[in-house]
Amino acid sequence: MGSVNQSPTELLLHFMALYSCPL
C-alpha cells in the first residue's frame, strides 16, 4: 500500500492473492 494510484484491477489481484494463500 505504497501508492494510492493503483488501479482497481491491481487491488482485485492483490485481494485474490491474499484469499488464495491466507496466513
PyMOL Python script that loads the backbone (N, CA, C, O; Angstrom):
from pymol import cmd

cmd.read_pdbstr("""\
ATOM      1  N   MET A   1       0.846  -1.205   0.000  1.00  0.00           N
ATOM      2  CA  MET A   1       0.000   0.000   0.000  1.00  0.00           C
ATOM      3  C   MET A   1       0.876   1.248   0.000  1.00  0.00           C
ATOM      4  O   MET A   1       0.771   2.096   0.886  1.00  0.00           O
ATOM      5  N   GLY A   2       1.732   1.345  -0.996  1.00  0.00           N
ATOM      6  CA  GLY A   2       2.646   2.488  -1.058  1.00  0.00           C
ATOM      7  C   GLY A   2       2.004   3.650  -1.786  1.00  0.00           C
ATOM      8  O   GLY A   2       1.928   4.761  -1.261  1.00  0.00           O
ATOM      9  N   SER A   3       1.538   3.386  -3.010  1.00  0.00           N
ATOM     10  CA  SER A   3       0.921   4.472  -3.783  1.00  0.00           C
ATOM     11  C   SER A   3      -0.586   4.258  -3.888  1.00  0.00           C
ATOM     12  O   SER A   3      -1.054   3.128  -4.031  1.00  0.00           O
ATOM     13  N   VAL A   4      -1.336   5.348  -3.815  1.00  0.00           N
ATOM     14  CA  VAL A   4      -2.798   5.245  -3.883  1.00  0.00           C
ATOM     15  C   VAL A   4      -3.265   5.346  -5.333  1.00  0.00           C
ATOM     16  O   VAL A   4      -4.462   5.435  -5.607  1.00  0.00           O
ATOM     17  N   ASN A   5      -2.288   5.332  -6.269  1.00  0.00           N
ATOM     18  CA  ASN A   5      -2.618   5.460  -7.692  1.00  0.00           C
ATOM     19  C   ASN A   5      -2.778   4.080  -8.332  1.00  0.00           C
ATOM     20  O   ASN A   5      -2.604   3.922  -9.541  1.00  0.00           O
ATOM     21  N   GLN A   6      -3.112   3.080  -7.503  1.00  0.00           N
ATOM     22  CA  GLN A   6      -3.263   1.722  -8.014  1.00  0.00           C
ATOM     23  C   GLN A   6      -4.629   1.537  -8.670  1.00  0.00           C
ATOM     24  O   GLN A   6      -5.642   2.039  -8.182  1.00  0.00           O
ATOM     25  N   SER A   7      -4.636   0.819  -9.767  1.00  0.00           N
ATOM     26  CA  SER A   7      -5.899   0.583 -10.479  1.00  0.00           C
ATOM     27  C   SER A   7      -6.752  -0.427  -9.719  1.00  0.00           C
ATOM     28  O   SER A   7      -6.230  -1.224  -8.939  1.00  0.00           O
ATOM     29  N   PRO A   8      -8.070  -0.395  -9.947  1.00  0.00           N
ATOM     30  CA  PRO A   8      -8.989  -1.324  -9.290  1.00  0.00           C
ATOM     31  C   PRO A   8      -8.641  -2.775  -9.602  1.00  0.00           C
ATOM     32  O   PRO A   8      -8.841  -3.668  -8.779  1.00  0.00           O
ATOM     33  N   THR A   9      -8.121  -2.991 -10.798  1.00  0.00           N
ATOM     34  CA  THR A   9      -7.749  -4.355 -11.194  1.00  0.00           C
ATOM     35  C   THR A   9      -6.590  -4.853 -10.344  1.00  0.00           C
ATOM     36  O   THR A   9      -6.581  -6.005  -9.910  1.00  0.00           O
ATOM     37  N   GLU A  10      -5.608  -3.977 -10.105  1.00  0.00           N
ATOM     38  CA  GLU A  10      -4.446  -4.360  -9.301  1.00  0.00           C
ATOM     39  C   GLU A  10      -4.901  -4.729  -7.892  1.00  0.00           C
ATOM     40  O   GLU A  10      -4.470  -5.736  -7.330  1.00  0.00           O
ATOM     41  N   LEU A  11      -5.780  -3.897  -7.330  1.00  0.00           N
ATOM     42  CA  LEU A  11      -6.274  -4.155  -5.975  1.00  0.00           C
ATOM     43  C   LEU A  11      -6.989  -5.498  -5.930  1.00  0.00           C
ATOM     44  O   LEU A  11      -6.831  -6.268  -4.982  1.00  0.00           O
ATOM     45  N   LEU A  12      -7.774  -5.768  -6.962  1.00  0.00           N
ATOM     46  CA  LEU A  12      -8.515  -7.025  -7.011  1.00  0.00           C
ATOM     47  C   LEU A  12      -7.549  -8.200  -7.027  1.00  0.00           C
ATOM     48  O   LEU A  12      -7.762  -9.202  -6.345  1.00  0.00           O
ATOM     49  N   LEU A  13      -6.484  -8.068  -7.812  1.00  0.00           N
ATOM     50  CA  LEU A  13      -5.485  -9.126  -7.902  1.00  0.00           C
ATOM     51  C   LEU A  13      -4.858  -9.371  -6.542  1.00  0.00           C
ATOM     52  O   LEU A  13      -4.644 -10.513  -6.136  1.00  0.00           O
ATOM     53  N   HIS A  14      -4.566  -8.269  -5.838  1.00  0.00           N
ATOM     54  CA  HIS A  14      -3.954  -8.382  -4.511  1.00  0.00           C
ATOM     55  C   HIS A  14      -4.889  -9.123  -3.564  1.00  0.00           C
ATOM     56  O   HIS A  14      -4.464 -10.017  -2.832  1.00  0.00           O
ATOM     57  N   PHE A  15      -6.152  -8.749  -3.584  1.00  0.00           N
ATOM     58  CA  PHE A  15      -7.134  -9.394  -2.710  1.00  0.00           C
ATOM     59  C   PHE A  15      -7.245 -10.878  -3.044  1.00  0.00           C
ATOM     60  O   PHE A  15      -7.324 -11.721  -2.151  1.00  0.00           O
ATOM     61  N   MET A  16      -7.250 -11.185  -4.338  1.00  0.00           N
ATOM     62  CA  MET A  16      -7.341 -12.580  -4.778  1.00  0.00           C
ATOM     63  C   MET A  16      -6.153 -13.366  -4.240  1.00  0.00           C
ATOM     64  O   MET A  16      -6.307 -14.489  -3.759  1.00  0.00           O
ATOM     65  N   ALA A  17      -4.965 -12.767  -4.324  1.00  0.00           N
ATOM     66  CA  ALA A  17      -3.758 -13.444  -3.852  1.00  0.00           C
ATOM     67  C   ALA A  17      -3.863 -13.719  -2.357  1.00  0.00           C
ATOM     68  O   ALA A  17      -3.522 -14.807  -1.893  1.00  0.00           O
ATOM     69  N   LEU A  18      -4.336 -12.725  -1.606  1.00  0.00           N
ATOM     70  CA  LEU A  18      -4.476 -12.890  -0.154  1.00  0.00           C
ATOM     71  C   LEU A  18      -5.465 -14.008   0.154  1.00  0.00           C
ATOM     72  O   LEU A  18      -5.259 -14.790   1.082  1.00  0.00           O
ATOM     73  N   TYR A  19      -6.534 -14.078  -0.624  1.00  0.00           N
ATOM     74  CA  TYR A  19      -7.549 -15.107  -0.392  1.00  0.00           C
ATOM     75  C   TYR A  19      -7.019 -16.484  -0.799  1.00  0.00           C
ATOM     76  O   TYR A  19      -7.345 -17.505  -0.193  1.00  0.00           O
ATOM     77  N   SER A  20      -6.186 -16.476  -1.852  1.00  0.00           N
ATOM     78  CA  SER A  20      -5.631 -17.727  -2.352  1.00  0.00           C
ATOM     79  C   SER A  20      -4.726 -18.380  -1.304  1.00  0.00           C
ATOM     80  O   SER A  20      -4.813 -19.580  -1.045  1.00  0.00           O
ATOM     81  N   CYS A  21      -3.848 -17.550  -0.704  1.00  0.00           N
ATOM     82  CA  CYS A  21      -2.927 -18.087   0.307  1.00  0.00           C
ATOM     83  C   CYS A  21      -2.987 -17.245   1.571  1.00  0.00           C
ATOM     84  O   CYS A  21      -2.125 -16.398   1.804  1.00  0.00           O
ATOM     85  N   PRO A  22      -4.015 -17.484   2.390  1.00  0.00           N
ATOM     86  CA  PRO A  22      -4.165 -16.756   3.646  1.00  0.00           C
ATOM     87  C   PRO A  22      -3.073 -17.144   4.634  1.00  0.00           C
ATOM     88  O   PRO A  22      -2.426 -18.181   4.486  1.00  0.00           O
ATOM     89  N   LEU A  23      -2.876 -16.300   5.642  1.00  0.00           N
ATOM     90  CA  LEU A  23      -1.823 -16.576   6.621  1.00  0.00           C
ATOM     91  C   LEU A  23      -2.259 -17.735   7.532  1.00  0.00           C
ATOM     92  O   LEU A  23      -1.514 -18.128   8.430  1.00  0.00           O
TER      93      LEU A  23
END
""", "prot")
cmd.dss("prot")
cmd.show_as("cartoon", "prot")
cmd.util.cbc("prot")
cmd.orient("prot")
